[in-house]
Amino acid sequence: MRLPIAIGAFLVASLSLSSQVMSESPTQIAQTSVSASYKLGQLKTNQRLWNRQKIFNYRYTLSNNCFCIPEFRGPVIIEVRNGITTSIKSVNTGKAVNLELLKKYTTIPKLFNLIKNTINSTESELTVQYNPKLGYPTQINIGNLAADAGVFTTVVNFQEIP
């Protein structure tokens, strides 16, 4: 008589363990989609704010904190004229940096695209801060830097240029 009770208790315990795991998955999915929806809303709001400024000539200093090659980390000064990147120079050396190396980071619209693509991929963690006045991203954290698998990007010294 005790054997069926023991088997029943084991089965109930097993079901409760697996139901806990199963119940977390939809919750995580819901949190991810809410989070992605919220992030897309933030992105669109700030992108509209940026577009209203009609700034086509500007420069900014970009730095990437990551476990990657020094040229990618920067800091670099990126100059944009008529919406097209005209130069990328190392802050430390003043020398030109390969445009291809930083092509996803070379204009404010490209930074918006980087954020959008990361949100849509749902593969990476993402946090973004935007400039409240102009809307451009000031910090983009993709992935997990502590696990050597992320990139923390900062945009500082933004200037509109004539």
C-alpha positions as CSV (number, residue, x, y, z in Angstrom):
1,M,0.0,0.0,0.0
2,R,2.9,2.4,0.7
3,L,4.5,1.9,-2.7
4,P,1.5,3.4,-4.7
5,I,1.5,6.4,-2.3
6,A,5.3,6.8,-2.8
7,I,4.9,6.6,-6.5
8,G,2.0,9.1,-6.5
9,A,4.0,11.5,-4.3
10,F,7.0,11.2,-6.7
11,L,4.8,11.9,-9.7
12,V,3.1,15.0,-8.1
13,A,6.6,16.3,-7.1
14,S,7.8,15.8,-10.6
15,L,4.8,17.6,-12.2
16,S,5.2,20.5,-9.8
17,L,8.9,20.9,-10.8
18,S,8.2,20.8,-14.5
19,S,5.1,23.0,-14.3
20,Q,7.3,25.6,-12.5
21,V,9.7,25.6,-15.4
22,M,6.9,25.6,-18.0
23,S,5.2,28.5,-16.3
24,E,8.3,30.7,-16.4
25,S,8.8,30.4,-20.1
26,P,5.5,32.2,-21.2
27,T,6.2,34.8,-18.5
28,Q,9.6,35.4,-19.9
29,I,8.3,35.6,-23.4
30,A,5.6,38.1,-22.3
31,Q,8.2,40.2,-20.5
32,T,10.5,40.1,-23.5
33,S,7.7,41.2,-25.9
34,V,6.5,44.0,-23.5
35,S,10.1,45.1,-23.1
36,A,10.7,45.0,-26.8
37,S,7.5,46.9,-27.4
38,Y,8.5,49.5,-24.9
39,K,12.0,49.8,-26.4
40,L,10.6,50.2,-29.9
41,G,8.3,52.9,-28.6
42,Q,11.2,54.7,-27.0
43,L,13.2,54.3,-30.2
44,K,10.4,55.7,-32.4
45,T,9.8,58.7,-30.0
46,N,13.5,59.6,-30.0
47,Q,14.0,59.0,-33.7
48,R,11.1,61.4,-34.4
49,L,12.6,64.0,-32.0
50,W,16.0,63.6,-33.8
51,N,14.3,63.9,-37.3
52,R,12.5,67.1,-36.2
53,Q,15.8,68.8,-35.5
54,K,16.9,68.5,-39.2
55,I,20.5,68.3,-38.2
56,F,22.6,67.0,-41.1
57,N,26.0,68.4,-40.2
58,Y,27.4,67.3,-36.9
59,R,30.3,65.6,-35.0
60,Y,30.4,63.4,-32.0
61,T,32.9,61.3,-30.0
62,L,32.1,57.6,-29.9
63,S,33.6,55.0,-27.6
64,N,32.9,51.3,-27.4
65,N,33.7,49.4,-24.3
66,C,34.2,45.8,-25.2
67,F,36.7,42.9,-25.5
68,C,37.6,43.8,-29.0
69,I,40.4,45.5,-31.1
70,P,41.5,49.0,-30.0
71,E,40.4,50.7,-33.2
72,F,36.9,49.6,-32.6
73,R,36.9,50.7,-29.0
74,G,38.0,54.3,-29.8
75,P,37.4,56.9,-28.7
76,V,36.9,58.3,-32.2
77,I,35.5,61.6,-33.5
78,I,33.0,61.0,-36.2
79,E,32.1,63.9,-38.5
80,V,29.0,63.9,-40.7
81,R,28.1,66.4,-43.4
82,N,24.9,66.3,-45.4
83,G,24.0,63.1,-43.5
84,I,27.2,61.3,-44.8
85,T,30.2,60.4,-42.7
86,T,33.2,62.4,-43.9
87,S,35.8,61.4,-41.4
88,I,36.5,59.1,-38.4
89,K,39.6,60.0,-36.4
90,S,41.2,58.5,-33.4
91,V,41.0,60.9,-30.4
92,N,44.4,59.5,-29.2
93,T,46.4,59.7,-32.4
94,G,44.4,62.1,-34.7
95,K,44.8,59.5,-37.5
96,A,42.0,58.3,-39.7
97,V,40.2,55.1,-38.6
98,N,38.9,52.5,-41.1
99,L,35.2,53.5,-41.9
100,E,34.3,49.8,-42.5
101,L,35.3,48.9,-39.0
102,L,32.7,51.2,-37.4
103,K,30.1,51.4,-40.3
104,K,27.1,50.6,-37.9
105,Y,28.1,53.6,-35.7
106,T,29.0,56.3,-38.2
107,T,25.8,58.4,-38.2
108,I,23.0,59.0,-35.8
109,P,20.5,57.3,-38.1
110,K,22.8,54.2,-38.2
111,L,22.8,54.2,-34.4
112,F,19.0,54.1,-34.5
113,N,19.2,51.2,-37.0
114,L,21.6,49.3,-34.7
115,I,19.1,49.7,-31.8
116,K,16.1,48.7,-33.9
117,N,17.9,45.6,-35.3
118,T,19.0,44.6,-31.8
119,I,15.4,45.0,-30.5
120,N,14.0,42.9,-33.4
121,S,16.6,40.2,-33.0
122,T,15.6,39.5,-29.3
123,E,18.9,37.7,-29.0
124,S,20.8,40.3,-27.0
125,E,20.1,42.3,-23.9
126,L,19.7,46.0,-24.7
127,T,19.6,49.2,-22.7
128,V,19.6,52.6,-24.3
129,Q,19.7,56.2,-23.1
130,Y,18.8,59.1,-25.3
131,N,19.5,62.8,-25.2
132,P,16.3,64.3,-23.9
133,K,16.6,67.5,-26.0
134,L,17.7,66.1,-29.4
135,G,16.7,62.4,-29.2
136,Y,20.0,60.8,-30.3
137,P,21.3,57.8,-28.3
138,T,23.9,58.7,-25.7
139,Q,24.5,55.1,-24.4
140,I,23.8,51.8,-26.1
141,N,24.5,48.6,-24.1
142,I,24.1,45.5,-26.2
143,G,24.8,42.1,-24.7
144,N,26.5,41.3,-21.5
145,L,29.8,43.1,-21.0
146,A,30.5,41.2,-17.8
147,A,30.4,37.9,-19.8
148,D,32.8,39.2,-22.4
149,A,30.0,39.2,-24.9
150,G,28.8,42.8,-25.1
151,V,29.4,46.3,-26.4
152,F,28.8,49.4,-24.3
153,T,28.7,52.4,-26.7
154,T,28.8,56.0,-25.6
155,V,28.2,59.1,-27.6
156,V,29.5,62.3,-26.1
157,N,30.5,65.8,-27.2
158,F,27.8,66.0,-29.8
159,Q,28.0,69.3,-31.8
160,E,26.0,70.6,-34.7
161,I,28.5,72.1,-37.2
162,P,28.0,74.8,-39.9
